Amino acid sequence: MHGFVKKGLLLSLAAGSLMVGSAGAAAAADSATTEGAAADSPGLAAGNVAQAAGDVPVQVCGDAGSLAGAVNDALENRCTTWDNRSSIRGAAANDPGAVSGDVVGAALNTPVQGCGLTGTAAGVQSDAAGNSCDDVDTSAKASAATSNDPGAVSGDVVQASVNAPVQVCGDAVSVGSFGTGAEDNHCVNG
């Protein structure tokens, strides 16, 4: 076999491996949880609970970029975040005194996904097609209780829970290029 034929076959195999290797799938599941309690803490500014929980998973999968390239595609990629949760639970009891027995907290859940994105400058054919970003069962939850916390500004509960998924999927951007398209891409929050 001639040397140039061997090199051509090796180059074809390497290119084929890169093309197959670019197909992406990613999944993530995690959570952030805090629990706090204060009891039997009499006095000024005593027996308070302050807490924060944040869950911000970031996924980037199946993306492509090129400068003066050809056939720069992001096809059939899937990113999934599932069961991402952020929660806080606080309790204060039997904390008499001014500014005592208060519960303050915040739970933030913000999954961020970027999948099936392609960018080309001075190129030919840049497509983003058949990509899917799914956000399944994500939530933020805050709960608290106070009891028997007499006193000025005591036994108060202030909490916030925020669930804000961010998705960018199936976008094609080109500058000075032609043959750019984005079709049949899906982003799902549920």
C-alpha positions in Angstrom: 0.0 0.0 0.0 1.4 3.4 -0.9 2.4 5.8 1.8 -0.1 8.5 0.8 -3.0 5.9 0.9 -2.0 4.9 4.4 -1.9 8.5 5.5 -5.2 9.2 3.9 -6.8 6.3 5.7 -5.4 7.3 9.0 -6.6 10.9 8.5 -10.1 9.6 7.5 -10.2 7.4 10.7 -9.1 10.3 12.9 -11.7 12.7 11.3 -14.4 10.0 11.8 -13.4 9.5 15.4 -13.7 13.3 16.0 -17.1 13.5 14.4 -18.5 10.6 16.4 -16.8 11.8 19.6 -18.5 15.2 19.3 -22.0 13.8 19.9 -22.8 14.8 23.5 -25.0 13.6 26.3 -24.8 14.9 29.8 -26.9 14.5 32.9 -26.6 15.9 36.4 -28.4 15.5 39.7 -27.5 17.2 42.9 -28.9 19.3 45.7 -28.0 21.9 48.4 -29.7 21.6 51.7 -29.4 23.4 55.0 -31.1 22.8 58.3 -30.8 25.0 61.3 -32.3 25.2 64.8 -32.0 27.3 67.9 -33.6 26.5 71.2 -33.5 27.7 74.8 -31.3 30.8 74.1 -32.6 33.7 76.1 -31.1 37.2 75.8 -30.6 40.0 73.4 -30.2 38.9 69.7 -30.0 35.3 70.8 -31.4 32.0 69.4 -31.5 33.3 65.8 -31.1 31.1 62.7 -29.6 32.4 59.4 -29.0 30.1 56.5 -28.6 30.0 52.7 -28.5 27.0 50.3 -27.6 27.4 46.6 -27.5 24.8 43.8 -26.2 26.1 40.5 -25.2 23.1 38.2 -23.8 24.2 34.9 -23.8 22.0 31.8 -22.2 22.7 28.4 -22.5 19.8 25.9 -22.5 19.2 22.2 -21.2 22.6 21.2 -18.9 23.5 18.2 -17.0 26.5 17.1 -14.7 27.3 14.2 -12.8 30.1 12.5 -12.6 29.7 8.7 -14.0 26.2 9.0 -16.3 23.9 7.1 -19.1 21.6 8.3 -19.2 23.0 11.8 -22.3 21.2 13.2 -23.8 20.6 16.6 -26.3 17.7 16.0 -28.4 15.4 18.2 -27.0 16.4 21.6 -28.9 16.0 24.8 -28.3 17.7 28.2 -30.4 16.8 31.2 -30.5 18.2 34.7 -32.8 16.1 36.9 -33.8 16.2 40.5 -31.8 19.4 41.3 -33.1 20.8 44.6 -32.2 23.5 47.0 -33.9 23.5 50.4 -33.7 25.1 53.8 -35.5 24.3 57.0 -35.1 26.4 60.1 -36.6 26.4 63.6 -36.4 28.5 66.7 -38.1 27.8 70.0 -38.0 29.1 73.6 -35.7 32.0 72.8 -37.1 35.0 74.9 -35.5 38.4 74.5 -35.4 41.3 72.1 -34.5 40.4 68.5 -34.4 36.7 69.4 -35.8 33.4 68.0 -35.8 34.7 64.4 -35.3 32.5 61.3 -33.9 34.0 58.1 -33.0 32.0 55.0 -32.8 31.7 51.3 -32.9 28.7 48.9 -31.7 29.2 45.3 -31.8 26.6 42.6 -30.5 27.8 39.1 -29.6 25.0 36.7 -27.7 26.5 33.7 -27.5 24.5 30.4 -25.9 25.3 27.0 -26.2 22.5 24.5 -26.2 22.2 20.7 -24.6 25.6 20.1 -22.5 26.4 17.1 -20.5 29.4 16.1 -18.6 30.1 12.9 -16.6 33.0 11.5 -15.8 32.9 7.8 -17.0 29.4 7.4 -19.3 27.1 5.4 -22.2 25.1 6.8 -22.8 25.7 10.5 -25.9 23.8 11.7 -27.5 23.2 15.1 -30.2 20.5 14.8 -31.9 17.9 16.9 -30.5 19.1 20.2 -32.4 18.8 23.5 -31.9 20.5 26.8 -34.2 19.1 29.6 -34.6 20.4 33.1 -36.6 17.8 35.0 -37.9 18.0 38.6 -35.9 20.9 39.9 -37.1 23.0 42.8 -36.3 25.4 45.6 -38.0 25.0 49.0 -37.9 27.0 52.2 -39.7 26.1 55.5 -39.4 27.4 59.0 -41.2 27.5 62.4 -40.8 29.5 65.5 -42.5 29.0 68.8 -42.5 30.5 72.3 -40.2 33.4 71.4 -41.5 36.4 73.3 -39.9 39.8 73.0 -39.6 42.7 70.7 -38.8 41.7 67.1 -38.7 38.1 68.1 -40.1 34.8 66.6 -40.1 36.2 63.0 -39.6 34.2 59.9 -38.1 35.7 56.7 -37.4 33.2 53.9 -37.1 33.2 50.1 -37.0 30.3 47.6 -36.1 30.8 44.0 -36.0 28.2 41.2 -34.8 29.8 38.0 -33.6 27.4 35.3 -31.6 29.0 32.4 -31.3 27.2 29.1 -29.6 28.1 25.8 -29.9 25.3 23.2 -29.8 24.8 19.5 -28.5 28.1 18.4 -26.3 28.8 15.4 -24.3 32.0 15.0 -22.1 33.0 12.1 -20.2 35.9 10.9 -19.2 36.1 7.2 -20.4 32.5 6.7 -23.1 30.8 4.7 -25.1 27.7 5.1 -26.1 28.4 8.8 -29.2 26.9 10.3 -30.9 25.9 13.5 -33.8 23.6 13.5 -35.7 21.0 15.6 -34.0 21.9 18.9 -35.9 21.6 22.2 -35.6 23.2 25.6 -37.9 21.8 28.3 -38.4 23.0 31.9 -40.6 20.7 33.9 
